[in-house]
Amino acid sequence: MSNTPSSQAILSELREFASFSPCEQRYIRRSLDIGLARADAFRLWGRTPREKASIRAQYVVYQDLKLLRRDMPKGENLDTIEAFMGPMLRVSTFDLSQEALTSFCAFRFLYERLLGAEVRRWLPAAFCGAAALPQIRPEKRKKLLQSISEAAATAPGWSSREPAFYPEYVELEAA
């Protein structure tokens, strides 16, 4: 059996990405460029001084991704949670405070690609923890917390299949 993703898996992920708002899609692509060191985010995504400042901050915060990849808890040992969840909450809070991700689905889509399938079981806790923090505006907090389904919050298990579709920047040609 091959380890290559099936065309059905890729198509399913492509459809999921297409269901996100244009703002979410843009933020996910930008975040993947920064978090996976795929491209110069300032050149591709920095349209305004405010966006460039946000990108600069994201580069700094995303340095924690290295720690998260290294310190991802492997078992149920409570001793390993603190080293992981502190940075995970910090990075998650940054992303949610940018107000571009409006749902758990978009958050999950991004983090599965930033950190791999192994992070899935930690995403509901990180999302709920970050969304409930005072750095998130109250009206935004409410919408974020309402976006996570009971099934996602209480899942008895998680898929170990790695993501197959990684959206990238697309240059639009002038007509």
Backbone bond lengths (Angstrom), bond angles and torsions (degrees), N, CA, C in turn:
res aa  C-N    CA-C-N  psi(-1)  N-CA   C-N-CA  omega(-1)  CA-C   N-CA-C  phi
1 M - - - 1.455 - - 1.528 109.39 -
2 S 1.294 117.21 137.53 1.462 122.99 -175.69 1.528 111.20 -83.04
3 N 1.345 116.25 148.64 1.459 121.46 175.58 1.516 112.28 -87.73
4 T 1.323 117.63 -1.67 1.457 119.84 179.90 1.523 109.48 -75.39
5 P 1.332 115.98 141.88 1.462 119.01 -178.56 1.524 110.92 -66.67
6 S 1.306 115.20 147.54 1.453 119.78 178.99 1.524 109.74 -75.27
7 S 1.309 115.32 156.32 1.464 119.17 177.42 1.528 109.96 -63.61
8 Q 1.326 116.97 -29.88 1.469 120.91 178.20 1.534 110.34 -66.12
9 A 1.335 117.58 -40.74 1.470 121.27 178.40 1.523 110.71 -64.33
10 I 1.324 116.15 -44.19 1.464 120.15 179.70 1.519 110.25 -63.82
11 L 1.321 116.97 -43.63 1.462 121.49 179.64 1.530 111.13 -62.75
12 S 1.321 116.46 -39.95 1.465 120.86 178.29 1.535 111.00 -63.07
13 E 1.331 116.78 -43.08 1.465 120.59 178.64 1.522 111.25 -68.71
14 L 1.305 116.85 -36.74 1.466 121.20 176.95 1.524 110.43 -62.95
15 R 1.323 116.88 -43.27 1.478 121.05 177.22 1.523 111.09 -62.74
16 E 1.324 115.90 -42.16 1.462 118.92 179.01 1.522 110.06 -60.89
17 F 1.315 117.21 -47.12 1.465 121.19 179.22 1.531 110.71 -59.89
18 A 1.326 117.31 -40.97 1.466 121.64 179.25 1.530 112.02 -64.50
19 S 1.328 117.43 -22.96 1.470 120.59 180.00 1.533 112.58 -77.16
20 F 1.327 117.45 -14.75 1.463 120.85 179.61 1.521 109.99 -77.95
21 S 1.320 115.62 155.78 1.465 120.56 178.17 1.531 109.72 -65.35
22 P 1.329 117.99 158.11 1.473 119.83 176.55 1.536 112.56 -55.43
23 C 1.322 116.83 -36.54 1.469 121.11 178.65 1.529 110.51 -64.55
24 E 1.328 117.20 -44.11 1.467 121.02 177.71 1.520 111.11 -64.38
25 Q 1.324 116.82 -43.61 1.456 120.45 179.37 1.528 110.88 -59.86
26 R 1.316 116.32 -44.69 1.463 121.19 -179.90 1.531 110.77 -61.95
27 Y 1.341 115.84 -45.55 1.464 119.97 -178.48 1.529 111.30 -65.53
28 I 1.314 117.07 -39.72 1.469 120.71 178.77 1.525 109.91 -62.94
29 R 1.330 117.41 -47.23 1.474 119.76 179.84 1.528 110.82 -62.10
30 R 1.332 116.87 -44.54 1.468 120.78 178.41 1.523 110.54 -60.68
31 S 1.320 116.59 -45.28 1.464 121.21 -178.26 1.514 111.74 -63.95
32 L 1.317 117.19 -38.60 1.456 120.21 177.10 1.525 110.85 -66.83
33 D 1.330 117.55 -37.92 1.466 120.32 176.36 1.526 110.45 -60.84
34 I 1.327 116.94 -40.73 1.464 120.89 179.93 1.528 110.47 -75.31
35 G 1.316 117.18 -52.56 1.460 121.73 -173.84 1.513 115.17 -68.12
36 L 1.325 117.21 -28.06 1.461 120.99 179.86 1.526 111.51 -105.97
37 A 1.334 116.18 6.56 1.473 122.57 179.82 1.527 111.06 52.41
38 R 1.335 115.47 47.02 1.466 120.07 -177.26 1.520 112.88 -87.22
39 A 1.329 117.62 -31.12 1.462 119.87 -173.91 1.520 109.88 -158.52
40 D 1.313 115.89 169.46 1.464 122.77 175.93 1.522 108.47 -79.39
41 A 1.314 116.54 101.30 1.462 121.19 -175.99 1.520 112.21 -64.96
42 F 1.317 118.14 -32.12 1.469 119.87 178.33 1.526 110.15 -60.71
43 R 1.312 116.38 -44.36 1.465 121.00 -178.08 1.527 111.22 -69.31
44 L 1.331 117.05 -43.69 1.464 120.40 -175.73 1.526 113.82 -79.36
45 W 1.332 116.98 -39.93 1.459 120.14 -167.64 1.530 115.08 -114.20
46 G 1.311 119.11 -12.54 1.462 121.83 -175.19 1.519 113.48 -84.47
47 R 1.318 116.78 87.48 1.465 121.18 -178.66 1.521 112.71 -85.89
48 T 1.333 116.32 -31.24 1.468 120.80 -175.51 1.526 109.14 -130.76
49 P 1.330 117.56 163.12 1.468 119.17 175.70 1.539 112.01 -57.62
50 R 1.312 116.95 -36.27 1.472 120.58 179.28 1.535 110.54 -64.48
51 E 1.336 116.71 -44.69 1.472 119.92 177.80 1.518 111.10 -63.20
52 K 1.325 117.08 -40.57 1.460 120.36 179.84 1.527 111.27 -64.02
53 A 1.336 116.65 -37.10 1.467 120.29 176.81 1.532 109.94 -66.37
54 S 1.319 116.79 -40.21 1.461 121.26 178.46 1.530 110.40 -64.53
55 I 1.318 117.18 -41.05 1.463 121.43 178.73 1.531 110.08 -64.58
56 R 1.316 116.46 -42.36 1.473 120.77 178.17 1.531 109.84 -58.83
57 A 1.332 116.67 -46.83 1.467 121.27 178.76 1.528 110.80 -63.22
58 Q 1.322 116.51 -38.81 1.463 119.93 -179.65 1.525 111.26 -65.97
59 Y 1.316 117.74 -39.44 1.473 119.96 175.57 1.527 110.43 -57.87
60 V 1.320 117.35 -41.26 1.464 121.35 -179.27 1.530 110.37 -68.22
61 V 1.319 117.37 -50.45 1.468 121.38 -178.85 1.529 110.83 -62.31
62 Y 1.309 117.32 -39.53 1.460 121.32 -177.41 1.531 113.24 -70.15
63 Q 1.318 118.30 -5.60 1.467 119.46 171.71 1.525 109.71 -60.90
64 D 1.341 116.82 -27.13 1.464 121.23 178.05 1.528 112.93 -66.58
65 L 1.324 118.07 -16.83 1.465 119.69 178.59 1.527 111.06 -59.54
66 K 1.319 116.65 -33.55 1.476 120.09 177.97 1.533 110.08 -62.16
67 L 1.332 116.27 -43.77 1.470 120.82 177.65 1.522 110.75 -64.05
68 L 1.317 116.22 -43.18 1.458 120.39 -177.97 1.525 111.33 -62.99
69 R 1.314 116.82 -40.96 1.468 119.70 178.12 1.529 110.62 -64.91
70 R 1.325 116.23 -38.21 1.464 121.14 -178.31 1.532 111.97 -74.94
71 D 1.336 116.87 -40.08 1.466 121.36 -170.93 1.525 114.85 -100.97
72 M 1.325 117.69 15.00 1.454 119.21 -179.64 1.526 109.42 -60.55
73 P 1.336 117.59 123.06 1.469 120.01 -179.32 1.521 111.40 -58.86
74 K 1.305 115.65 134.60 1.471 121.45 -177.59 1.524 112.41 -93.05
75 G 1.313 117.40 -31.30 1.455 120.14 -177.66 1.517 110.71 -126.96
76 E 1.297 114.90 -150.19 1.462 121.23 -178.07 1.526 112.21 -99.78
77 N 1.323 117.66 10.32 1.453 122.79 -177.47 1.533 110.84 -65.29
78 L 1.317 117.07 119.94 1.465 121.59 -178.75 1.520 113.05 -66.52
79 D 1.307 118.25 -22.83 1.465 121.65 -178.77 1.529 112.86 -66.18
80 T 1.321 117.40 -24.44 1.464 120.41 -177.20 1.530 113.00 -89.73
81 I 1.314 117.46 -10.37 1.469 120.59 -175.13 1.520 112.41 -68.15
82 E 1.315 118.37 -43.03 1.460 121.46 -175.38 1.522 112.50 -60.71
83 A 1.321 117.19 -44.82 1.468 121.05 -179.14 1.522 111.26 -63.33
84 F 1.311 116.42 -26.89 1.462 120.76 -179.47 1.528 112.04 -91.42
85 M 1.318 117.50 -49.85 1.468 120.36 -171.39 1.527 113.74 -70.21
86 G 1.318 118.77 -29.07 1.474 119.30 176.57 1.523 111.48 -59.58
87 P 1.346 117.98 -58.61 1.465 119.18 177.05 1.532 113.13 -62.76
88 M 1.339 116.97 -34.67 1.464 120.04 -179.83 1.525 110.45 -63.34
89 L 1.329 116.39 -42.66 1.467 119.60 177.60 1.521 111.45 -66.10
90 R 1.312 116.91 -39.05 1.469 120.84 179.81 1.533 110.93 -62.10
91 V 1.324 117.21 -47.88 1.466 121.17 -179.40 1.528 110.11 -67.78
92 S 1.325 117.02 -43.31 1.466 121.29 179.45 1.523 111.56 -62.27
93 T 1.316 116.52 -42.22 1.466 120.49 179.02 1.522 110.49 -63.24
94 F 1.319 116.76 -41.44 1.467 119.37 176.76 1.528 109.75 -57.77
95 D 1.343 116.55 -51.91 1.463 119.22 -177.13 1.522 112.22 -61.12
96 L 1.315 117.65 -44.41 1.464 119.29 -179.87 1.531 112.13 -68.58
97 S 1.318 117.62 -32.00 1.470 120.42 -179.97 1.528 112.32 -71.39
98 Q 1.324 117.57 -15.75 1.471 120.69 176.34 1.526 111.57 -73.77
99 E 1.326 116.23 -14.01 1.461 125.09 175.62 1.519 114.42 63.05
100 A 1.309 116.85 23.92 1.465 120.51 176.17 1.527 110.98 -96.69
101 L 1.333 117.02 -31.81 1.462 121.30 176.47 1.517 107.71 -89.01
102 T 1.328 117.01 123.29 1.466 119.75 -173.74 1.517 113.43 -112.45
103 S 1.334 117.18 3.73 1.464 118.98 -177.31 1.520 111.26 -153.47
104 F 1.328 114.16 161.22 1.453 119.29 174.87 1.527 110.80 -62.01
105 C 1.332 117.32 -37.00 1.474 119.78 -178.63 1.526 111.53 -59.47
106 A 1.319 117.91 -45.06 1.467 121.11 179.55 1.530 110.13 -66.78
107 F 1.332 116.87 -40.96 1.466 122.37 177.40 1.529 110.04 -59.56
108 R 1.324 116.17 -49.43 1.465 121.72 -179.74 1.522 110.52 -60.81
109 F 1.328 117.23 -44.92 1.463 121.74 179.60 1.536 110.36 -56.31
110 L 1.315 116.69 -46.52 1.463 121.19 -179.70 1.526 111.45 -64.14
111 Y 1.320 117.10 -51.02 1.471 119.83 -173.65 1.524 113.70 -70.78
112 E 1.329 118.08 -28.58 1.463 119.62 174.26 1.524 109.79 -61.55
113 R 1.317 116.73 -33.38 1.457 120.90 -179.31 1.520 112.04 -83.34
114 L 1.317 117.13 -35.67 1.463 120.54 178.26 1.524 112.03 -69.17
115 L 1.349 116.88 -38.11 1.467 120.80 -171.34 1.524 114.59 -121.57
116 G 1.318 118.89 -7.88 1.454 121.40 178.32 1.523 113.55 92.03
117 A 1.310 114.95 171.88 1.465 122.37 -175.90 1.528 112.74 -59.95
118 E 1.309 116.46 -29.76 1.465 121.64 -176.60 1.539 112.82 -60.97
119 V 1.331 117.39 -22.68 1.460 120.90 -177.23 1.529 112.47 -80.87
120 R 1.318 118.82 -13.57 1.470 121.57 -173.19 1.524 113.52 -50.72
121 R 1.304 117.47 -43.25 1.478 119.00 -175.97 1.512 113.17 -68.58
122 W 1.335 117.73 -17.44 1.464 121.51 -179.78 1.527 112.56 -95.59
123 L 1.317 117.60 -11.12 1.468 120.45 -173.47 1.533 114.74 -67.30
124 P 1.339 120.59 -42.73 1.467 117.54 178.67 1.531 112.68 -58.48
125 A 1.337 117.56 -42.60 1.467 120.74 -179.73 1.524 110.88 -66.44
126 A 1.330 116.84 -43.61 1.466 120.14 -179.99 1.521 110.63 -64.49
127 F 1.324 116.58 -43.12 1.465 120.73 -179.46 1.523 110.80 -64.01
128 C 1.323 116.98 -51.08 1.474 120.01 -178.46 1.526 111.09 -63.72
129 G 1.331 116.96 -41.76 1.457 120.55 178.62 1.511 111.92 -61.76
130 A 1.324 116.88 -47.78 1.465 120.69 -179.36 1.528 111.39 -67.79
131 A 1.330 116.81 -42.37 1.467 120.49 -178.31 1.525 111.97 -64.77
132 A 1.328 117.64 -26.63 1.461 121.44 -177.93 1.530 113.25 -86.81
133 L 1.317 117.48 -6.96 1.472 120.38 -177.64 1.528 111.93 -74.17
134 P 1.328 117.84 153.38 1.469 120.98 -177.69 1.528 113.88 -67.17
135 Q 1.324 119.10 -12.14 1.467 120.87 176.46 1.526 111.75 -68.98
136 I 1.313 116.79 -14.80 1.464 122.23 178.97 1.531 107.67 -99.03
137 R 1.334 115.84 128.02 1.467 119.90 -179.65 1.533 109.96 -56.96
138 P 1.341 118.00 141.85 1.468 120.90 -175.44 1.533 114.56 -52.93
139 E 1.327 118.41 -44.18 1.473 119.22 -178.96 1.532 111.25 -68.29
140 K 1.311 116.99 -33.28 1.469 121.82 176.34 1.532 109.48 -71.51
141 R 1.331 115.77 -40.46 1.466 121.75 179.07 1.526 110.29 -56.52
142 K 1.311 116.01 -46.25 1.462 121.08 -178.73 1.530 110.92 -61.03
143 K 1.321 117.44 -46.67 1.469 121.02 -179.21 1.525 111.31 -64.50
144 L 1.319 116.54 -41.35 1.465 119.56 179.43 1.523 110.97 -62.76
145 L 1.329 116.51 -49.67 1.465 119.82 -177.46 1.525 111.99 -64.99
146 Q 1.324 117.10 -31.53 1.471 120.00 177.40 1.528 111.89 -74.38
147 S 1.329 117.57 -15.90 1.463 120.29 -176.23 1.526 113.58 -80.72
148 I 1.316 117.71 -13.72 1.466 119.01 -179.90 1.529 108.83 -90.28
149 S 1.310 115.15 124.29 1.458 119.80 -178.28 1.525 110.32 -74.73
150 E 1.308 114.99 158.79 1.459 119.88 175.91 1.523 110.38 -60.84
151 A 1.332 115.88 -37.67 1.469 119.96 179.72 1.531 110.91 -62.91
152 A 1.329 117.49 -41.48 1.467 120.33 179.49 1.525 110.99 -68.94
153 A 1.320 116.20 -38.23 1.466 120.62 -177.37 1.524 112.60 -73.12
154 T 1.319 117.38 -25.98 1.471 120.19 -175.21 1.526 113.20 -120.25
155 A 1.313 117.18 22.37 1.475 120.94 -176.76 1.529 111.14 -54.27
156 P 1.326 116.90 133.07 1.463 120.00 178.13 1.530 112.82 -78.64
157 G 1.326 117.08 -14.23 1.461 121.08 -179.76 1.519 110.30 -164.13
158 W 1.329 115.89 168.91 1.455 121.03 -176.07 1.514 109.64 -135.89
159 S 1.300 115.71 146.26 1.455 121.74 177.98 1.526 110.17 -67.00
160 S 1.316 115.91 144.25 1.461 120.17 176.33 1.534 110.83 -101.51
161 R 1.337 116.89 4.80 1.465 120.65 179.46 1.521 109.71 -71.43
162 E 1.321 116.02 125.93 1.458 120.59 179.47 1.530 110.42 -70.26
163 P 1.323 117.04 149.48 1.466 119.56 176.36 1.532 110.31 -59.67
164 A 1.327 115.54 149.61 1.463 120.15 -178.22 1.528 112.06 -111.98
165 F 1.313 117.17 -28.25 1.464 121.65 -175.85 1.523 109.64 -107.74
166 Y 1.323 115.71 123.17 1.461 123.07 178.44 1.530 108.03 -120.84
167 P 1.334 117.79 99.11 1.467 119.51 -176.48 1.526 112.20 -63.29
168 E 1.314 115.36 145.06 1.462 121.43 -178.38 1.523 110.89 -128.56
169 Y 1.310 114.89 167.14 1.460 123.22 176.27 1.528 109.44 -61.45
170 V 1.309 115.87 136.43 1.461 121.18 177.12 1.518 107.72 -123.02
171 E 1.322 115.77 122.43 1.461 121.55 178.32 1.520 108.64 -77.42
172 L 1.329 116.30 122.84 1.463 120.13 176.68 1.516 108.97 -88.17
173 E 1.312 115.32 129.18 1.464 119.70 179.26 1.526 109.62 -86.44
174 A 1.315 115.92 143.61 1.463 120.82 176.40 1.512 109.03 -70.50
175 A 1.309 115.97 139.29 1.473 121.00 -177.69 1.514 111.70 -75.69
